[in-house]
Amino acid sequence: MKHITIFLTILIISACSKNNIKPEPQYLPDWTEVKVKSDNISFFDIYFLNDNFGLICGSSGTLLKTIDGGTTWQKMELGTDISFFRTSALDENTFAAGGKSLFATTDQGNSFSEITKPQDVKNISDIKFIDEQLWYVIGGNRVYKIIDAGTHWELIYNPTPYFLKGMLFTSAETCYTFGGETISDWIDGEIYSSGFLSKTTDSGGTWVEFQDSIITSAELMGISFINNNIGYFTNYFGEIYKTTNGGNNWTHVDSTGTWITNLLFINEHTGYYPKGKKLYKTTDGGANWEIDLDLDSLQLSFSKIINTENYLYLLNEDGSVFKKSNINILP
C-alpha cells in the first residue's frame, strides 16, 4: 500500500510538470484580488473617490467603474480607442479620463463628452476636480485651470522646459507639481537625469520652484504627502527623501536600487511602493522595507497603489486589482 501511494504521488507530480501547471499565487492573508486581469489591455491608473466608488483606465479607450469597492466593474462606453493615462472623479456623477484627449461625464458615465483643449496640448497627464465648474489639468507640460466645466482653459503655470508627471493637492490652496527628464547617452553609456518640484499655496496664482540639488539632480518619479508639510518623493535612481516643512528641506530616507513610479505614505510611519511584481512596505518611516505582497506568477508589473479611508487598492498593468484593509494601520 505504501508503494502504491508513492507511485501515485510521482504520477501526479509528473502530470503537473508535463502540463506546465503553475501553482496558484500565494497571497498574503490580508490581500484579496477583487478584479482579474483583462486580456490585451494595459492599465495605467487607478482612482478611488471613497471606499466604494473607483475607476481604472488603460489602453484602447478603456475606462472601468466600480460602485461596490471593486467587487464588480462596468466598462464605460466612450466611443474612442485612445489610451487613457489618468482618471479622476469629483463625485459618482462627474468623472473624467485623459490621454491624447480629455473625456468627461456628468451623468454617472451614461454619456461622455470630449472636452475641447488648446491645440498645443498634446496629452493630458493629470486631472484634479475642485467642483463641477473648476478643474485643474496638466497638459503639454503646463498646468491649466479649466473653468465652466471645460469650456474655458486658463494657463496658470508653464515651467518650461520641464516635463510634468503629475500634481498633488494637499489642500484646496496648496498643490505640488513634479517631474523632470532623463536622457541616456548611447555613446558614452551615461544617464543624465534632472528633477523638478514646484509648489503653490494660493491655488495656482503664484508658484515656487525648489532649487535644492537633492531635487534637481534626478527626475522625480512620484510624490506622496500626508499633509501640507510632511511628504516624500522618489527619483529616477530609486532614492526616497522626506520633508517635514513643506519641501523647503529634504532628508534621505532610503534607496531602492532602481527607479519606482509610485510611492504612497498613509501616515508618517507606514508607506508602500510597488516594484515589479512585488509590493514593499515600511512601518518605520522608510528606514526599513519588507515585502508585503509577492506575485511572481503575474506576467506584468504593479503600476500604482492608492488608499481610501479604509482600504488600500493596488493596480497591476494587466488590470488585476488587489485590495487590503488599512483600518489597523492608520493612526
C-alpha positions as CSV (number, residue, x, y, z in Angstrom):
1,M,0.0,0.0,0.0
2,K,2.9,2.3,0.8
3,H,4.5,1.7,-2.6
4,I,1.2,2.4,-4.4
5,T,0.8,5.8,-2.6
6,I,4.4,6.8,-3.5
7,F,3.8,5.7,-7.1
8,L,0.6,7.8,-7.4
9,T,2.3,10.8,-5.9
10,I,5.0,10.5,-8.6
11,L,2.4,10.2,-11.3
12,I,0.6,13.4,-10.1
13,I,3.9,15.4,-9.9
14,S,4.9,14.1,-13.4
15,A,1.5,15.0,-14.9
16,C,1.6,18.5,-13.5
17,S,5.1,19.0,-14.9
18,K,4.1,17.8,-18.3
19,N,1.1,20.1,-18.5
20,N,3.2,23.0,-17.1
21,I,0.7,23.6,-14.4
22,K,1.7,26.6,-12.3
23,P,0.8,26.8,-8.6
24,E,-1.8,29.3,-7.5
25,P,-0.3,32.7,-6.4
26,Q,0.4,32.8,-2.7
27,Y,-1.4,35.9,-1.5
28,L,-0.8,37.2,2.0
29,P,-3.8,36.8,4.2
30,D,-4.8,40.4,4.3
31,W,-4.8,41.0,0.5
32,T,-7.6,39.9,-1.9
33,E,-7.9,40.1,-5.6
34,V,-11.1,42.0,-6.5
35,K,-10.6,42.1,-10.2
36,V,-8.9,39.7,-12.6
37,K,-6.7,40.7,-15.5
38,S,-8.1,41.9,-18.8
39,D,-6.6,40.3,-21.9
40,N,-4.9,42.6,-24.4
41,I,-5.4,45.8,-22.4
42,S,-2.7,47.6,-20.5
43,F,-3.8,49.6,-17.4
44,F,-2.1,52.8,-16.3
45,D,-4.1,54.5,-13.5
46,I,-6.5,53.8,-10.6
47,Y,-8.6,56.3,-8.7
48,F,-11.0,55.8,-5.8
49,L,-13.3,58.5,-4.6
50,N,-14.2,56.6,-1.4
51,D,-14.3,53.0,-0.2
52,N,-16.9,52.1,-2.9
53,F,-16.6,54.2,-6.0
54,G,-13.5,53.7,-8.1
55,L,-12.1,54.0,-11.7
56,I,-9.3,52.3,-13.6
57,C,-8.2,53.3,-17.1
58,G,-5.9,52.0,-19.8
59,S,-5.3,51.4,-23.5
60,S,-7.9,51.1,-26.3
61,G,-10.2,53.6,-24.8
62,T,-10.7,51.6,-21.6
63,L,-12.3,53.1,-18.5
64,L,-13.9,50.8,-15.9
65,K,-16.1,51.9,-13.0
66,T,-17.0,50.1,-9.7
67,I,-19.5,51.2,-7.1
68,D,-19.1,48.3,-4.7
69,G,-15.4,48.6,-3.8
70,G,-14.2,46.5,-6.7
71,T,-16.5,43.5,-6.4
72,T,-18.0,44.3,-9.8
73,W,-16.8,46.5,-12.7
74,Q,-18.6,48.2,-15.5
75,K,-17.0,49.2,-18.8
76,M,-17.7,52.8,-19.8
77,E,-18.5,53.4,-23.5
78,L,-16.6,56.5,-24.6
79,G,-16.6,55.9,-28.4
80,T,-12.8,56.1,-28.7
81,D,-9.8,53.8,-28.8
82,I,-7.1,56.2,-27.5
83,S,-5.1,55.2,-24.4
84,F,-6.2,56.9,-21.1
85,F,-3.3,57.5,-18.7
86,R,-5.1,59.4,-16.0
87,T,-8.6,59.3,-14.4
88,S,-10.2,61.2,-11.6
89,A,-13.6,62.0,-10.2
90,L,-15.5,64.8,-8.4
91,D,-18.3,62.5,-7.3
92,E,-20.2,59.5,-8.6
93,N,-21.8,61.6,-11.3
94,T,-18.9,63.6,-12.6
95,F,-15.6,61.9,-13.6
96,A,-13.1,62.1,-16.4
97,A,-10.3,60.2,-18.2
98,G,-7.4,61.8,-20.1
99,G,-4.8,60.9,-22.7
100,K,-4.4,62.5,-26.1
101,S,-7.9,63.7,-25.4
102,L,-10.0,64.5,-22.3
103,F,-13.4,62.9,-21.9
104,A,-15.8,63.7,-19.1
105,T,-19.2,62.7,-17.9
106,T,-21.8,64.3,-15.6
107,D,-24.4,61.5,-15.6
108,Q,-22.6,58.6,-13.9
109,G,-21.0,57.5,-17.2
110,N,-24.1,57.1,-19.2
111,S,-22.7,59.6,-21.7
112,F,-19.3,61.3,-22.3
113,S,-18.3,64.5,-23.9
114,E,-14.8,65.2,-25.4
115,I,-13.6,68.4,-23.9
116,T,-12.0,70.7,-26.5
117,K,-8.5,71.6,-25.4
118,P,-5.9,74.1,-26.7
119,Q,-4.2,72.9,-29.9
120,D,-0.7,72.8,-28.3
121,V,-1.9,70.5,-25.5
122,K,-1.0,67.1,-26.9
123,N,-1.5,64.9,-23.9
124,I,-3.3,65.1,-20.5
125,S,-1.1,63.7,-17.7
126,D,-3.1,64.6,-14.7
127,I,-6.6,65.7,-13.7
128,K,-8.0,67.3,-10.4
129,F,-11.6,68.3,-9.8
130,I,-12.3,71.1,-7.4
131,D,-16.0,71.4,-8.1
132,E,-18.4,71.0,-11.1
133,Q,-17.2,74.2,-12.7
134,L,-13.5,74.2,-11.8
135,W,-10.9,71.6,-12.7
136,Y,-7.1,71.6,-12.9
137,V,-5.2,69.6,-15.5
138,I,-1.6,69.1,-16.6
139,G,-1.4,69.1,-20.4
140,G,1.6,69.7,-22.6
141,N,3.8,70.1,-19.5
142,R,1.7,73.1,-18.4
143,V,-0.9,73.5,-15.6
144,Y,-4.3,74.7,-16.7
145,K,-7.3,75.8,-14.8
146,I,-10.5,74.7,-16.6
147,I,-13.5,76.9,-15.9
148,D,-17.2,76.4,-16.7
149,A,-17.0,72.6,-16.9
150,G,-14.4,72.5,-19.7
151,T,-15.5,75.4,-21.9
152,H,-12.6,77.7,-20.9
153,W,-8.9,76.8,-20.4
154,E,-6.7,79.2,-18.5
155,L,-2.9,78.7,-18.5
156,I,-1.7,79.2,-14.9
157,Y,1.8,77.7,-14.9
158,N,4.3,77.0,-17.6
159,P,7.6,75.7,-16.2
160,T,9.4,75.2,-19.5
161,P,11.4,73.0,-20.3
162,Y,10.5,70.5,-17.6
163,F,8.3,67.5,-18.2
164,L,5.5,67.5,-15.6
165,K,4.5,64.0,-14.5
166,G,1.7,65.0,-12.1
167,M,0.3,67.2,-9.4
168,L,-0.8,66.6,-5.8
169,F,-3.2,68.8,-3.8
170,T,-2.7,68.7,-0.1
171,S,-5.4,71.3,0.5
172,A,-7.7,73.5,-1.6
173,E,-4.9,76.1,-2.0
174,T,-1.7,74.0,-1.8
175,C,-0.5,72.0,-4.7
176,Y,2.8,70.4,-5.7
177,T,3.8,69.6,-9.3
178,F,6.7,67.3,-10.1
179,G,8.7,65.7,-12.9
180,G,11.9,66.3,-14.8
181,E,13.7,64.3,-17.6
182,T,16.1,61.5,-18.0
183,I,18.3,61.0,-21.1
184,S,20.5,58.0,-21.9
185,D,23.6,58.8,-23.9
186,W,24.2,55.7,-26.1
187,I,27.7,56.8,-27.0
188,D,29.3,57.1,-23.6
189,G,26.7,55.0,-21.7
190,E,25.9,57.7,-19.2
191,I,22.5,58.6,-17.9
192,Y,21.7,62.2,-17.4
193,S,18.7,63.0,-15.2
194,S,17.3,66.2,-13.7
195,G,14.4,66.8,-11.4
196,F,11.7,69.3,-10.8
197,L,9.4,70.2,-7.9
198,S,7.2,73.3,-7.5
199,K,4.5,74.4,-5.1
200,T,1.6,76.9,-4.9
201,T,-0.2,78.0,-1.8
202,D,-2.7,80.2,-3.5
203,S,-4.5,77.8,-5.9
204,G,-2.1,78.4,-8.7
205,G,-1.7,82.2,-8.5
206,T,2.0,82.0,-7.8
207,W,4.5,79.1,-7.8
208,V,7.8,78.4,-6.1
209,E,10.3,76.2,-7.8
210,F,12.6,74.3,-5.4
211,Q,16.3,74.6,-6.4
212,D,17.8,72.1,-3.9
213,S,20.3,69.8,-5.6
214,I,18.6,66.9,-3.9
215,I,15.6,67.6,-6.1
216,T,17.3,68.9,-9.3
217,S,19.9,66.0,-9.6
218,A,17.4,63.3,-10.7
219,E,14.0,63.1,-12.3
220,L,11.2,62.8,-9.7
221,M,9.0,59.8,-10.4
222,G,6.5,60.0,-7.6
223,I,5.5,62.1,-4.6
224,S,3.3,61.4,-1.5
225,F,2.2,63.9,1.2
226,I,0.2,63.2,4.3
227,N,-0.4,66.9,5.0
228,N,0.8,70.3,3.8
229,N,4.2,69.8,5.4
230,I,5.1,66.2,5.6
231,G,5.9,64.5,2.3
232,Y,8.1,62.1,0.4
233,F,9.4,61.7,-3.1
234,T,11.3,59.1,-5.1
235,N,13.5,59.8,-8.0
236,Y,14.9,58.0,-11.1
237,F,17.7,56.3,-9.2
238,G,15.3,54.9,-6.6
239,E,16.2,57.2,-3.8
240,I,13.5,58.2,-1.3
241,Y,13.6,61.6,0.5
242,K,11.4,63.2,3.2
243,T,10.4,66.7,4.1
244,T,8.7,68.0,7.3
245,N,8.5,71.6,6.3
246,G,6.6,71.7,3.0
247,G,9.5,70.9,0.7
248,N,12.0,73.5,2.0
249,N,14.4,70.9,3.3
250,W,14.8,67.2,2.5
251,T,16.5,64.3,4.2
252,H,17.5,61.0,2.6
253,V,15.4,58.1,3.8
254,D,16.4,55.0,1.8
255,S,17.5,53.8,-1.7
256,T,15.5,51.1,-3.5
257,G,18.3,50.4,-6.0
258,T,16.2,51.1,-9.1
259,W,13.5,53.6,-10.0
260,I,10.0,53.2,-8.9
261,T,7.0,55.0,-10.4
262,N,4.6,55.2,-7.4
263,L,5.0,56.0,-3.7
264,L,2.3,56.1,-1.0
265,F,2.6,57.0,2.7
266,I,-0.6,56.9,4.7
267,N,1.0,58.3,7.8
268,E,4.4,59.3,8.9
269,H,5.4,55.7,9.7
270,T,3.6,53.5,7.2
271,G,4.3,53.6,3.5
272,Y,4.3,51.4,0.3
273,Y,5.8,51.3,-3.1
274,P,5.3,48.8,-5.9
275,K,8.3,47.5,-7.8
276,G,8.0,44.9,-10.5
277,K,5.7,42.1,-9.2
278,K,6.3,42.9,-5.5
279,L,4.9,45.5,-3.1
280,Y,7.1,46.8,-0.4
281,K,6.0,48.2,3.0
282,T,7.7,50.2,5.8
283,T,6.4,50.8,9.3
284,D,9.3,53.0,10.5
285,G,9.1,55.9,8.1
286,G,11.1,54.3,5.4
287,A,14.2,53.2,7.3
288,N,13.4,49.6,6.6
289,W,11.3,47.9,4.0
290,E,9.8,44.4,3.7
291,I,7.8,42.6,1.0
292,D,4.1,42.9,1.7
293,L,2.9,41.2,-1.5
294,D,4.9,39.0,-3.9
295,L,3.1,37.6,-7.0
296,D,5.8,36.2,-9.4
297,S,3.0,34.4,-11.3
298,L,1.8,37.7,-12.8
299,Q,3.0,38.5,-16.3
300,L,3.1,42.2,-15.8
301,S,4.2,44.6,-13.0
302,F,2.3,46.5,-10.4
303,S,1.7,50.1,-11.6
304,K,0.1,52.1,-8.8
305,I,-1.1,51.9,-5.1
306,I,-3.7,54.3,-3.6
307,N,-5.7,54.5,-0.4
308,T,-9.2,55.4,0.7
309,E,-10.4,55.9,4.3
310,N,-10.5,52.2,5.0
311,Y,-8.7,50.4,2.2
312,L,-5.6,50.1,0.0
313,Y,-6.0,49.4,-3.7
314,L,-3.2,48.1,-5.9
315,L,-3.3,48.0,-9.7
316,N,-1.4,45.7,-11.9
317,E,-0.7,46.6,-15.5
318,D,-2.8,43.6,-16.7
319,G,-5.9,45.1,-15.0
320,S,-5.8,43.0,-11.8
321,V,-6.8,44.9,-8.7
322,F,-5.9,43.9,-5.2
323,K,-7.5,45.2,-2.0
324,K,-6.5,45.4,1.7
325,S,-8.0,46.9,4.8
326,N,-5.9,49.7,6.3
327,I,-8.0,50.3,9.4
328,N,-5.5,48.7,11.7
329,I,-2.5,50.7,10.4
330,L,-4.0,54.2,10.4
331,P,-3.2,56.4,13.4
